[in-house]
Amino acid sequence: MYTARANRLTPYMFMAPAAVIMAIALLYPLGYMVWGSFRDWNPSQTIGEAEFVGLKNYITLFYDPAFRESLGVTLTFASVVVVAEMVIGVGLALLLDRNIRGMSVLRTLFILPMMIAPVVVGLMWRYMYHPTVGTFNRTLESLGLPKVDWLGDHALMSVIIADIWQWTPFIFILALAALQSLPRSALEAARIDGATAWQQIVHIKIPLMMPVLIVTALLRLIDAFKVLEVILVMTEGGPGLSTEILALRISRTATEFRELGVAAAMSNYLLMLLLILTVGMFAVTKLQEARAARLARQVQEDT
């Protein structure tokens, strides 16, 4: 009896040190941020010296039009880039899921943008959007078309395009891996039943891929809410507040405005928003997994 109990506890004993270290590394900074959000805290003070103000920072932010505008920009940016990247990435995966000579080289080329540092991506796109010597305006000028103020009149669209260019390969890689792991029996059964390629995609491939696609979309959504370097380099949040997402506003509030308590409260708002989205998407994932399991069982019964 003692041996059996020891055998059951052994894995947990080996995991305990790592679990304790991870819990401390995660919970201490999080608790520090939450505690700081209830204080009138600035860089000249320690957190213990700052005056306790309760929910004042949260209430101030709730009625702050600049914060609400940054939140709106963040939601717009995140939703557009994630939807566009999912559509393009999954489409490319469906297109390239076949045996063609040179396909491995083509797949490698597709993932190169993801390997570039965000600061370099920001600089590269900023120069391409340059009003006089940028690639895009010079191309328009050569075609006899008027120049476009990319980082002025169309700043948000411009940073969205840059993000889509960099992170669509991430969706492509995961979608392609999901496609290649699909049960071949289901696809063969669909072909035998006379399903067209489009019908296989809509009724077989996409439903079976959905659990992976939802998790992939969640990862990209979380990352899109935290984008900082590319926007900072390209537009610095301007013109005005048109591209100032929450991550950039949090950074400015802490460094330029020297309001650490307000920045901490803003970070907690962002954390709560991400938690709500995460829980919602995990619930959808569970439903999709159950649906995919039922579909797989139905296909096996039919075969």
N, C-alpha and C positions, 0 to 999 in steps of 0.2 A: 504493500500500500504506500509506504513511504517513498519507494523508488518510483512508482507511477506518478505520485504527486510531484516529486522532484523533476521528473521528465517533463511534466506539463509546465512547471514554473521556469525551467532552464531558459527557454527562448525569451521570456519576459525579463529575466535577470540580465541577459546579454543586451537586450534592447534598452534597459533602464538608464544607463549612463548617457547614451545618445539622446534618449527622450528628454531627460532632465536638462541637458545642455541646450537642446533645441527649444524647449519650453522657456528657459531663461532668456535665450537670445531673441525669442519672439515676443514674449509677454512683457519683459522689462521695458524695451523701447516703446511698445504700444501703451503700456500703463503710464510711462513718462509723458507721452504725447497727450493722453487723455487728461492727466492731472494738470499739465501746463495749459490746456485749453480753458480751464476754470480760473485762470489767474491773469492779471494785468502784467504780463511778462515782457521784458525787453532784454537785449543782449548784455546790458550793463549789470544785470542782476542774475543771481542764481535763482533756480526755481523756488527755493524756500524763502527767498527774500521778497518775491513778487506778491502783490496784494491779491487776496482771494476775492474774485468778483462773481462767482457762481456761473449762471447761464448768460451773463451779459454779452460775452463774445459771440455766442450762438445767436442771441436775439439781434445783436447789431448786424451780423451777417445776413440774417433772414430778411431784414429790411434794407439791405445795401443794394442799390441798383447795379453797381459795378460787379458785385459778386453774382447777382442773378444773370447779368449779361454773360459773364464768363461761364457760368453753368450752362446757359443756352448754347454758347459756342461749343462747349465740350460735348454736349449731347448731340448737336448737329454733326460735328466732326466725327465722333465715334460711330454714330449710326451710319453715316454715309460711307466711311471707309470700310467698315466691317461688311456691310451689304455688298459693296462693289468688289471687295477682295474675295468674298465667298463666291460670288457669281463667276468672276473671272478665274479664280483658282480652281474651283470645281469643274468649270468648263474646260480649262486646259488639261486637267487630269483625265477627264473623259475623252478628250481628243487624243491624248498621248498614251493612253493605256492600250498599246498595241505593239506588235513586233515590227519595227521599221529600222532599216539600216541607219546607223548614226543617232538613234534615239537616245542612247546614254549620254552622248555629247550634248544633245539639245536639252536634255533634262538638267545637266550640269550648268549650262548657260542660264537657264531659267532661275536658278537659285543664287546666282552671283550677287544680285542687288542686296539680298539679305545679309551677305557677309561684310558689306561696307559699313564702316562706323557711321552712326547717325550724324555726327558733326560734319563728316565729309559729304554725306548725302545732302545736308542743308546747304553747304557751300556750293556744291555742284549745281543744285537746282537754282540757287540764288543767282549764280552767274548765268545760267541758261535763261532765266527770267529777266535779266538785265534789260532796261528799257532801250538802250542804244546798241550795245555790242552782244547782247544775248542771242543764243541760237534761235529761239522762237521768233523774236521780232525781226531778226535778219532774214529768216525764211519768209515771213509774211511780207517784208519789204521787197524781197526778190520776186514775189508773186504779184506785186502791185497792190497789196492789201495794206490797210492802215495798221500802225503799231498798236499794241495792247499794253496797258499798264497792269501787268500781271500781279505784281506785289502791292498794287494800290487799289484799283477798282475791283480786282478779282483775287484778293489775297487769300481768302479762305479756300476757294476752289483750287488755288495754286498749291497750297500746302496739302490739301487732300490728294491731289494728283501725285505729289512726291511720296506721300505715305503709301498710296496704292502701289506705286512702282516698287517701293522697297519691300513691302510685306506680303504682296500677293504670292510670292514664292513659298512662304510659310504655309499658306492654305493649300497650295498646289502639292507640296510634299506630303502633307498629312492626308489629303484627299486621295492622292495616288496610292499611298500605302493602304488606305482603307479599301480602295477599288481592288487592289491586287490580293487582298486577304478575303474577298467575298467567296462564298462557297460556289465552286464551279458547277455543282449539281443543280443549283437553282437556275443558273444562266442556261445550262444545257436543257433543262426542262422547259424553260420559256421559249428557247429556240425551236424545240421539237413541237411545241404547241402553236408555232407560227407567229410568235411575237416579233414585231419589227424592232430595229435598233432603238428607236425612240421609245417604244413601249417598254423595252427592257430597262432603259434608263429611268423612266418615270415610275414604273411599277415594281421594279426589282432592285436596281442598283441604288437609287437615291434612298428608298426606305431602309435598306439594309445598312447603308452608310450613315444614316441620320444620327445615331448615337455618337459616332466619331466627329461628324460635322458640327454637332451642337457643342461638344467640348472644345473643338477647334475655334468656333465662333466666340465662345466664352473667353478663351485665352487671348484672342485678339482684341476683344472688347475691353478686357481689363487693361491690356497694354495700351490701347488707344486712349484710355482715360489718363494715362500717365506720360504721354508723349511730351517731351520737353526740348531736347537738344535741336531737333530739326526745325521746329517752329521758332525757337530762340535765335538760331542762326539766320533763318530766312527772313523773318519779319519782326522779331522781338516783340511779338504780340500785337503789332500794329497792322495797318493804320488805325489809330484809336484803340479800341478793344476788339476789333473785328476778328483777330486770330488769337486772342489771349485765352487759352484754355486754363482750367483750374490749376493744373500742375505749375504752369508759369506764374499764375497769380499768387499761389502759395509761396513760391520762391521769392517773388518780389515783395510780398508782405513781410516775409521774414528778414530779407537782406536790405531792401531799399527803405521800407517803411519802419523797419525795426520793431514790428509788433509780433513777437513770437507767440503770444497767447492767441491772438486772432488767427495766425497761420496754423496753429495746432487745431483750433476749432474748425477751420476750413478743411484741414486734412481729415478730420473726423467726419465731416459732412460727406466728403468724397468716399471715405471708407464705408460709411453706412449705405451710400448709393450702390457701391460695388457689391456689398454683401447682399443687398436686395436682389440685384441682377443675378448674382451667382446662385442664390437659393432658387430663384425662379427658373433659371436655365437648367439647374440640376434636376428640378422637378420635371421639367419637360424632357430631359434626358431619360429619366426613369420610364416615363410614358412611352418614349420612342423605343427604348430597349425592349419593353414588353411587346410593343407592336412588331418589332423586328423578329423577336422570338416566335410570335404567333405566325408571322409570315413564313419563317424558315420551317416551322413544323408543318404548315399547310403544304409547302412545296414538297417536303419529304413524303407526306402522305399521298400527294398526287403522283409522285414518282414511284 
